[in-house]
Amino acid sequence: MALYRDPRDKRVFVPKQGGGVALNFGHPVAWTILVITTIVPFTIVAVVTLAVLL
């Protein structure tokens, strides 16, 4: 699956053909949304899991 990346498109959420929306990774806000909703929670879970196991 290719990422949608068009810096000229000012929309952060772009409608997909089959329905739903995709993030426009040419927009900096899309990267912020990705980090806040996936990478930060994953890091927290990993750190807490390691702390409990060690």
PDB file as gemmi writes it, atoms N, CA and C in Angstrom:
CRYST1    1.000    1.000    1.000  90.00  90.00  90.00 P 1                      
ATOM      1  N   MET A   1       0.833  -1.169   0.000  1.00  0.00           N  
ATOM      2  CA  MET A   1       0.000   0.000   0.000  1.00  0.00           C  
ATOM      3  C   MET A   1       0.885   1.242   0.000  1.00  0.00           C  
ATOM      4  N   ALA A   2       0.756   2.063  -1.004  1.00  0.00           N  
ATOM      5  CA  ALA A   2       1.547   3.282  -1.115  1.00  0.00           C  
ATOM      6  C   ALA A   2       0.923   4.383  -0.261  1.00  0.00           C  
ATOM      7  N   LEU A   3       1.774   5.178   0.363  1.00  0.00           N  
ATOM      8  CA  LEU A   3       1.293   6.303   1.153  1.00  0.00           C  
ATOM      9  C   LEU A   3       0.910   7.448   0.218  1.00  0.00           C  
ATOM     10  N   TYR A   4      -0.158   8.150   0.566  1.00  0.00           N  
ATOM     11  CA  TYR A   4      -0.547   9.333  -0.193  1.00  0.00           C  
ATOM     12  C   TYR A   4       0.337  10.479   0.260  1.00  0.00           C  
ATOM     13  N   ARG A   5       1.081  11.067  -0.671  1.00  0.00           N  
ATOM     14  CA  ARG A   5       1.992  12.151  -0.319  1.00  0.00           C  
ATOM     15  C   ARG A   5       1.948  13.202  -1.421  1.00  0.00           C  
ATOM     16  N   ASP A   6       1.245  14.280  -1.153  1.00  0.00           N  
ATOM     17  CA  ASP A   6       1.150  15.378  -2.105  1.00  0.00           C  
ATOM     18  C   ASP A   6       1.260  16.697  -1.334  1.00  0.00           C  
ATOM     19  N   PRO A   7       2.448  17.296  -1.308  1.00  0.00           N  
ATOM     20  CA  PRO A   7       2.626  18.531  -0.532  1.00  0.00           C  
ATOM     21  C   PRO A   7       1.790  19.700  -1.065  1.00  0.00           C  
ATOM     22  N   ARG A   8       1.365  19.659  -2.315  1.00  0.00           N  
ATOM     23  CA  ARG A   8       0.547  20.735  -2.865  1.00  0.00           C  
ATOM     24  C   ARG A   8      -0.894  20.655  -2.370  1.00  0.00           C  
ATOM     25  N   ASP A   9      -1.328  19.460  -1.946  1.00  0.00           N  
ATOM     26  CA  ASP A   9      -2.683  19.268  -1.426  1.00  0.00           C  
ATOM     27  C   ASP A   9      -2.693  19.702   0.034  1.00  0.00           C  
ATOM     28  N   LYS A  10      -3.494  20.698   0.358  1.00  0.00           N  
ATOM     29  CA  LYS A  10      -3.494  21.261   1.710  1.00  0.00           C  
ATOM     30  C   LYS A  10      -4.334  20.462   2.702  1.00  0.00           C  
ATOM     31  N   ARG A  11      -5.050  19.422   2.233  1.00  0.00           N  
ATOM     32  CA  ARG A  11      -5.877  18.614   3.130  1.00  0.00           C  
ATOM     33  C   ARG A  11      -5.013  17.622   3.890  1.00  0.00           C  
ATOM     34  N   VAL A  12      -5.322  17.413   5.158  1.00  0.00           N  
ATOM     35  CA  VAL A  12      -4.623  16.398   5.958  1.00  0.00           C  
ATOM     36  C   VAL A  12      -5.284  15.045   5.726  1.00  0.00           C  
ATOM     37  N   PHE A  13      -6.609  15.006   5.760  1.00  0.00           N  
ATOM     38  CA  PHE A  13      -7.370  13.782   5.510  1.00  0.00           C  
ATOM     39  C   PHE A  13      -7.907  13.827   4.090  1.00  0.00           C  
ATOM     40  N   VAL A  14      -7.545  12.823   3.285  1.00  0.00           N  
ATOM     41  CA  VAL A  14      -7.941  12.770   1.886  1.00  0.00           C  
ATOM     42  C   VAL A  14      -8.888  11.596   1.694  1.00  0.00           C  
ATOM     43  N   PRO A  15     -10.054  11.802   1.067  1.00  0.00           N  
ATOM     44  CA  PRO A  15     -10.988  10.697   0.842  1.00  0.00           C  
ATOM     45  C   PRO A  15     -10.386   9.632  -0.082  1.00  0.00           C  
ATOM     46  N   LYS A  16     -10.628   8.359   0.256  1.00  0.00           N  
ATOM     47  CA  LYS A  16     -10.178   7.251  -0.590  1.00  0.00           C  
ATOM     48  C   LYS A  16     -11.307   6.851  -1.525  1.00  0.00           C  
ATOM     49  N   GLN A  17     -10.966   6.195  -2.629  1.00  0.00           N  
ATOM     50  CA  GLN A  17     -11.975   5.801  -3.612  1.00  0.00           C  
ATOM     51  C   GLN A  17     -12.977   4.812  -3.040  1.00  0.00           C  
ATOM     52  N   GLY A  18     -12.525   3.843  -2.284  1.00  0.00           N  
ATOM     53  CA  GLY A  18     -13.412   2.819  -1.748  1.00  0.00           C  
ATOM     54  C   GLY A  18     -14.155   3.257  -0.493  1.00  0.00           C  
ATOM     55  N   GLY A  19     -13.952   4.470  -0.068  1.00  0.00           N  
ATOM     56  CA  GLY A  19     -14.560   4.967   1.163  1.00  0.00           C  
ATOM     57  C   GLY A  19     -13.516   5.143   2.241  1.00  0.00           C  
ATOM     58  N   GLY A  20     -13.819   5.950   3.200  1.00  0.00           N  
ATOM     59  CA  GLY A  20     -12.884   6.236   4.279  1.00  0.00           C  
ATOM     60  C   GLY A  20     -11.943   7.372   3.914  1.00  0.00           C  
ATOM     61  N   VAL A  21     -10.949   7.566   4.742  1.00  0.00           N  
ATOM     62  CA  VAL A  21      -9.982   8.632   4.505  1.00  0.00           C  
ATOM     63  C   VAL A  21      -8.567   8.102   4.703  1.00  0.00           C  
ATOM     64  N   ALA A  22      -7.627   8.791   4.090  1.00  0.00           N  
ATOM     65  CA  ALA A  22      -6.208   8.476   4.242  1.00  0.00           C  
ATOM     66  C   ALA A  22      -5.495   9.752   4.681  1.00  0.00           C  
ATOM     67  N   LEU A  23      -4.376   9.573   5.353  1.00  0.00           N  
ATOM     68  CA  LEU A  23      -3.570  10.733   5.735  1.00  0.00           C  
ATOM     69  C   LEU A  23      -2.708  11.167   4.555  1.00  0.00           C  
ATOM     70  N   ASN A  24      -2.574  12.469   4.375  1.00  0.00           N  
ATOM     71  CA  ASN A  24      -1.689  13.032   3.358  1.00  0.00           C  
ATOM     72  C   ASN A  24      -0.335  13.264   4.019  1.00  0.00           C  
ATOM     73  N   PHE A  25       0.618  12.355   3.764  1.00  0.00           N  
ATOM     74  CA  PHE A  25       1.915  12.449   4.423  1.00  0.00           C  
ATOM     75  C   PHE A  25       2.814  13.525   3.836  1.00  0.00           C  
ATOM     76  N   GLY A  26       2.302  14.314   2.909  1.00  0.00           N  
ATOM     77  CA  GLY A  26       3.006  15.501   2.454  1.00  0.00           C  
ATOM     78  C   GLY A  26       2.731  16.682   3.366  1.00  0.00           C  
ATOM     79  N   HIS A  27       1.829  16.514   4.308  1.00  0.00           N  
ATOM     80  CA  HIS A  27       1.441  17.561   5.258  1.00  0.00           C  
ATOM     81  C   HIS A  27       2.055  17.225   6.620  1.00  0.00           C  
ATOM     82  N   PRO A  28       2.730  18.168   7.278  1.00  0.00           N  
ATOM     83  CA  PRO A  28       3.394  17.877   8.554  1.00  0.00           C  
ATOM     84  C   PRO A  28       2.433  17.439   9.667  1.00  0.00           C  
ATOM     85  N   VAL A  29       1.189  17.888   9.627  1.00  0.00           N  
ATOM     86  CA  VAL A  29       0.230  17.502  10.660  1.00  0.00           C  
ATOM     87  C   VAL A  29      -0.045  15.999  10.604  1.00  0.00           C  
ATOM     88  N   ALA A  30       0.013  15.408   9.420  1.00  0.00           N  
ATOM     89  CA  ALA A  30      -0.211  13.966   9.278  1.00  0.00           C  
ATOM     90  C   ALA A  30       0.861  13.191  10.036  1.00  0.00           C  
ATOM     91  N   TRP A  31       2.102  13.649   9.982  1.00  0.00           N  
ATOM     92  CA  TRP A  31       3.176  12.979  10.713  1.00  0.00           C  
ATOM     93  C   TRP A  31       2.975  13.115  12.220  1.00  0.00           C  
ATOM     94  N   THR A  32       2.490  14.265  12.662  1.00  0.00           N  
ATOM     95  CA  THR A  32       2.195  14.473  14.078  1.00  0.00           C  
ATOM     96  C   THR A  32       1.087  13.530  14.539  1.00  0.00           C  
ATOM     97  N   ILE A  33       0.051  13.388  13.730  1.00  0.00           N  
ATOM     98  CA  ILE A  33      -1.042  12.467  14.064  1.00  0.00           C  
ATOM     99  C   ILE A  33      -0.518  11.042  14.159  1.00  0.00           C  
ATOM    100  N   LEU A  34       0.321  10.632  13.213  1.00  0.00           N  
ATOM    101  CA  LEU A  34       0.895   9.284  13.229  1.00  0.00           C  
ATOM    102  C   LEU A  34       1.704   9.042  14.498  1.00  0.00           C  
ATOM    103  N   VAL A  35       2.552   9.984  14.855  1.00  0.00           N  
ATOM    104  CA  VAL A  35       3.401   9.824  16.041  1.00  0.00           C  
ATOM    105  C   VAL A  35       2.570   9.763  17.311  1.00  0.00           C  
ATOM    106  N   ILE A  36       1.601  10.655  17.448  1.00  0.00           N  
ATOM    107  CA  ILE A  36       0.811  10.719  18.675  1.00  0.00           C  
ATOM    108  C   ILE A  36      -0.101   9.509  18.834  1.00  0.00           C  
ATOM    109  N   THR A  37      -0.625   8.974  17.738  1.00  0.00           N  
ATOM    110  CA  THR A  37      -1.591   7.879  17.851  1.00  0.00           C  
ATOM    111  C   THR A  37      -0.979   6.488  17.768  1.00  0.00           C  
ATOM    112  N   THR A  38       0.264   6.353  17.320  1.00  0.00           N  
ATOM    113  CA  THR A  38       0.846   5.014  17.206  1.00  0.00           C  
ATOM    114  C   THR A  38       2.188   4.870  17.912  1.00  0.00           C  
ATOM    115  N   ILE A  39       3.119   5.724  17.625  1.00  0.00           N  
ATOM    116  CA  ILE A  39       4.484   5.541  18.121  1.00  0.00           C  
ATOM    117  C   ILE A  39       4.584   5.827  19.614  1.00  0.00           C  
ATOM    118  N   VAL A  40       3.970   6.894  20.092  1.00  0.00           N  
ATOM    119  CA  VAL A  40       4.019   7.214  21.528  1.00  0.00           C  
ATOM    120  C   VAL A  40       3.339   6.129  22.366  1.00  0.00           C  
ATOM    121  N   PRO A  41       2.109   5.693  22.035  1.00  0.00           N  
ATOM    122  CA  PRO A  41       1.501   4.615  22.832  1.00  0.00           C  
ATOM    123  C   PRO A  41       2.311   3.313  22.796  1.00  0.00           C  
ATOM    124  N   PHE A  42       2.865   2.975  21.635  1.00  0.00           N  
ATOM    125  CA  PHE A  42       3.679   1.762  21.537  1.00  0.00           C  
ATOM    126  C   PHE A  42       4.902   1.860  22.445  1.00  0.00           C  
ATOM    127  N   THR A  43       5.535   3.007  22.463  1.00  0.00           N  
ATOM    128  CA  THR A  43       6.703   3.207  23.314  1.00  0.00           C  
ATOM    129  C   THR A  43       6.333   3.092  24.790  1.00  0.00           C  
ATOM    130  N   ILE A  44       5.209   3.675  25.179  1.00  0.00           N  
ATOM    131  CA  ILE A  44       4.757   3.583  26.573  1.00  0.00           C  
ATOM    132  C   ILE A  44       4.492   2.135  26.966  1.00  0.00           C  
ATOM    133  N   VAL A  45       3.796   1.399  26.108  1.00  0.00           N  
ATOM    134  CA  VAL A  45       3.503  -0.010  26.396  1.00  0.00           C  
ATOM    135  C   VAL A  45       4.790  -0.815  26.489  1.00  0.00           C  
ATOM    136  N   ALA A  46       5.741  -0.579  25.594  1.00  0.00           N  
ATOM    137  CA  ALA A  46       6.992  -1.314  25.623  1.00  0.00           C  
ATOM    138  C   ALA A  46       7.786  -1.027  26.895  1.00  0.00           C  
ATOM    139  N   VAL A  47       7.855   0.231  27.290  1.00  0.00           N  
ATOM    140  CA  VAL A  47       8.606   0.599  28.503  1.00  0.00           C  
ATOM    141  C   VAL A  47       7.952  -0.001  29.750  1.00  0.00           C  
ATOM    142  N   VAL A  48       6.652   0.097  29.864  1.00  0.00           N  
ATOM    143  CA  VAL A  48       5.963  -0.459  31.029  1.00  0.00           C  
ATOM    144  C   VAL A  48       6.098  -1.975  31.073  1.00  0.00           C  
ATOM    145  N   THR A  49       5.981  -2.627  29.914  1.00  0.00           N  
ATOM    146  CA  THR A  49       6.133  -4.084  29.865  1.00  0.00           C  
ATOM    147  C   THR A  49       7.525  -4.506  30.296  1.00  0.00           C  
ATOM    148  N   LEU A  50       8.531  -3.807  29.807  1.00  0.00           N  
ATOM    149  CA  LEU A  50       9.900  -4.136  30.211  1.00  0.00           C  
ATOM    150  C   LEU A  50      10.119  -3.871  31.698  1.00  0.00           C  
ATOM    151  N   ALA A  51       9.545  -2.809  32.215  1.00  0.00           N  
ATOM    152  CA  ALA A  51       9.689  -2.500  33.638  1.00  0.00           C  
ATOM    153  C   ALA A  51       9.046  -3.579  34.501  1.00  0.00           C  
ATOM    154  N   VAL A  52       7.925  -4.113  34.068  1.00  0.00           N  
ATOM    155  CA  VAL A  52       7.234  -5.155  34.840  1.00  0.00           C  
ATOM    156  C   VAL A  52       8.007  -6.451  34.767  1.00  0.00           C  
ATOM    157  N   LEU A  53       8.542  -6.785  33.600  1.00  0.00           N  
ATOM    158  CA  LEU A  53       9.249  -8.057  33.433  1.00  0.00           C  
ATOM    159  C   LEU A  53      10.631  -8.047  34.078  1.00  0.00           C  
ATOM    160  N   LEU A  54      11.249  -6.913  34.193  1.00  0.00           N  
ATOM    161  CA  LEU A  54      12.602  -6.852  34.766  1.00  0.00           C  
ATOM    162  C   LEU A  54      12.465  -6.486  36.200  1.00  0.00           C  
TER     163      LEU A  54                                                      
END                                                                             
